[in-house]
């Protein structure tokens, strides 16, 4: 999978674990984002933060063995 970075205010295209790359004020880290959410701005580096999908992850509610109750 080729890496493609996403910017704040874009819509999250797929649910999964994303690497967050800040503008030098902290090390990269991973977060979980859900499809349809909006990539957020950083409180420190604002819109210079970037997000890269590391791997897709589906909601447990999409799995037939774990129906919503």
N, C-alpha and C positions, 0 to 999 in steps of 0.2 A: 504494500500500500504506500503510495507516494504521500509524503507529508504535505499538508495544505494548512496554512494558518488562517485562523478566523479572528475577526476584530470585534471589539465591543459594539453593541447595537445590532449585530447580525443575528439572525435566528439560528438556533442550534439545529443542524440538519439531521443528525441521528443521535440517539441516546448512547452514552458511553463514557469512558474514562478519557479525560483530556489532560494533556500536559499544559500547564500555565507558565508562560515565559514573561517575566516582568522586565521592566526597563532598568535593570541593574540594582534595584534596591533590595531584592531578595532572590534566593535561589529558586529555580523552577520547582514546581510541585504538581501533584495530580489531584483532579477533582472529578466528580461525577456530575454530568449535565444531562438533562432530558430533552428529547426532541421537542421542538416548539418553543422552548424557553429562549430568552435573549441572552447572548454573551454579555456579562456585566463589565463595567469599568472598574478599575482598581482605585481604591481610596488614595493611593500614593502616586502611582504612575499614570493614572487616569486612562485615556484611550490608547496609550502606548503598549498596553498588555496584549498578548496574543495567546491563542488557544490552538492546540494541535491534537487531533483525535489519535489516541494510542490504541484503543480497541473498543469495538461496539459492545454494548450490553443492553439486553432487553429488560423490560419491566417484568417482575415476577408475575404480575397480573396477566401477562401475555402467554404464560405457560399453562397448558391445559391441566396440569397436575396441581396448580395453585389458584383455583378460582376465587374471585372476590365473594365475600359472604355478606 
